Amino acid sequence: MQAEGAEVWRGLHEIWQVIEQQLTQAELDGFVAAYFLARYGNEDQRSKLTGKLTELRDRYAFARAHVAMLGIALESGWLQPSEEMVNHFVAGYDRLARQQTGPGLALQESLKLLWGVALGAKFQPVLLSRPDILDHIIGVIANFRTLERDHPREYILATALLTDLRSDQNAALGLDLRYYLLGLNADGLSDRDAVATLWALRSLATAADQSMAADAELSSLCHRLMPRLIRIGQAEDILDALLVHRLHVELVQDLGNGGSLPQDALSTVLRTVDTFPELARRMRERKYRRPPLVIENEYDVQDLLYVGLKPHIPDVSDEEWTAKDGGQAKRIDFVSARARLCLEAKMPRDREHAKKIADELKIDIESYYVHSACKTLVVFIFDPEGYMADARNQEAQLSGPRTIKGRNIDVLVRIRPR
């Protein structure tokens, strides 16, 4: 627990330095940071923007970033509104809408610019004066969101912005987001996409649809991604830094309330099976002339695996049956419903049995998909005598993604030692 807490605190400190630098510079990134911290973290940082706020009020000059900064300041109440400032924002937006992509920020391409302008568009005096601006910016954001569907970070943040602007659509946006998140491949996400996904899982998704907080599938995705957050100490963009900061703050709160950081169940399983030969050797060669505990069959393998996995994956259960498929049900050695992970253990008795195991697995793998928790299937073959011929090739042939009757599962086969 102390090591986990120290790692989180270090990450929180490093990310905060990035954010504080942008707040001090008081440009668009600083305004976005101050708004985000106030909106999602209840932290008032506007005092760091005093000089720029005074400039916007007394010496406003058109610039793309200035339109967004003015929009954030007006909607957040950081400036006393006046007819002149409202007119500055409206005129600035009209210029932005007419401009095509050019040097600097482009309205259709920058989330930060979109966010600032959108906030200004929903500021009540602007909305009363020019309601068409909000309608137009919602259309621009919706189009941006559609174009960025293959980029989780942009898609998630655009969805967050739309939920701010279209409260009447929150339920529909929340449902769409749920299915979008469930369709992501956790292992294929970049760090930026993983952070945005985690933020959505812990905050945006819950705000849009309270029932999502208890969704087992979403909880499993969060469980798999969380360990990556601890390793991220840098951010490419202020939005990334803000998301990482918010998640780190929540982790610190979790630890302070007696919680612990979730472990990556798949990594735990793979680490356990990779080191299993050493565990077996240690049990066989015990100290002080204690009687050896010899691994002789699959049941011994299962017992030692259970002892190794249970402390790290508390919900792991053994010997669960699948639903019937084609009139037959299959028994799975270990299941973690939270991680949506299944583990099957084998130990060949001789070369003939080893060949039989390989042949049976090709059939059995096609049957395990009916278990509701089987998103990832790990097959561990403990082969201390080397009965499995060409182990590396067999691993490669049996491993990989499968689509079975419309369901996708990832299969990982480990033959150890080899």
Buried (B, 14 or more C-beta within 10 A) or exposed (E): EEEBBEBBBEBBEBBBEBBBBBBEBBBBBBBBBBBBBBEBBEBEBBEBBEEBBEBBBEEBEEBBBBBBBBBBBBBBEBBEBEEEBBEBBBEBBEEBBEEEEEEEBBBBEBBBBBBBBBBBBBBEBBBEBBEEBBEBBBEBBBEBBEBBEEBBBBBBBBBBBBBBBBEEBBEEBBBBBBEBBEEBEBEEBEBBBBBBBBBBBBBBBBBBBEEBEEBEBBBBBBBBBBBBBBEBBEBEBBBBBBBBBBBBBBBBEBBEEEEEBBBBBBEBBBEBBEEBBEBBEEBEEEEEEEEEBEBEEBEBBBBBBBEBBBEBBEEBBBEBEBEEBEEEEBEBBBBBBBBBBBBBBBBBBEEEBBBEBBEEBEEBBBBBBBBBBBBBBBBBBBBBEEBBEEBEEBBEEBBEEBEBEEEEBBBBBBBBBB
